[in-house]
Amino acid sequence: MAITKQHEYYENRLELLQKEMPNFVIKYVDHKFDILSPLPLFNYVRDYKEFFLWLITEGIVECKSPKDIEPEALR
């Protein structure tokens, strides 16, 4: 199967964005990578990042970055 430029572009962006995410988000992406294309996965992870930054900014969780958020903090 030929990979399009768009596929490759979002795969690279997703890889970079994952470096800022907690392990449970990375596991989710790994689990879904064979099922979904990189574009929706990138959008999901970007939304997670925005949500995690909001949690930090509002003081709902006490972390310095999204990577530090634990799943228990989301309960």
C-alpha positions as a printed Julia matrix, in Angstrom:
75×3 Matrix{Float64}:
   0.0    0.0    0.0
   1.38   3.37  -0.99
   1.61   5.95   1.74
   0.46   9.4    0.74
   2.29  12.58   1.65
  -0.6   13.52   3.94
  -0.39  10.16   5.72
   3.34  10.59   6.21
   2.94  14.2    7.37
   0.41  13.35  10.09
   2.32  10.25  11.12
   5.36  12.47  11.79
   3.31  15.09  13.62
   1.64  12.39  15.7
   5.03  10.97  16.66
   6.21  14.39  17.85
   3.0   15.09  19.76
   3.15  11.74  21.53
   6.4   12.8   23.19
   4.36  15.3   25.23
   1.69  12.79  26.28
   1.36  10.5   29.3
   1.9    6.77  28.82
  -1.8    5.91  28.81
  -2.39   8.11  25.75
   0.62   6.58  23.98
  -0.76   3.09  24.69
  -4.12   4.17  23.26
  -2.46   5.39  20.05
  -0.41   2.2   19.75
  -3.55   0.13  20.18
  -5.48   2.09  17.52
  -2.66   2.66  15.03
  -3.54  -0.36  12.88
  -7.21   0.59  12.84
  -7.16   4.36  12.33
  -5.13   6.56  10.02
  -2.68   9.09  11.47
  -4.94  12.09  10.85
  -7.74  11.16  13.28
  -5.2    9.85  15.79
  -3.31  13.14  15.58
  -6.57  15.04  16.14
  -7.45  12.87  19.16
  -4.03  13.37  20.74
  -4.13  17.11  20.03
  -7.52  17.28  21.78
  -6.1   15.34  24.72
  -3.26  17.83  24.93
  -5.64  20.81  24.93
  -7.76  19.16  27.62
  -4.74  18.31  29.77
  -3.4   21.86  29.46
  -6.8   23.19  30.52
  -6.78  20.89  33.58
  -3.34  22.22  34.51
  -4.2   25.87  33.87
  -7.4   25.67  35.92
  -5.54  24.01  38.79
  -7.67  20.86  38.59
  -4.51  18.77  38.47
  -1.15  19.72  39.89
   1.3   18.9   37.12
   3.85  20.84  35.16
   3.05  19.23  31.81
   0.49  16.93  30.22
   3.07  14.12  30.29
   2.87  14.11  34.12
  -0.9   13.57  34.34
  -1.9   10.26  35.88
  -5.08   8.39  34.87
  -6.33   8.67  38.47
  -6.41  12.47  38.11
  -9.09  12.09  35.44
 -11.51  10.27  37.7
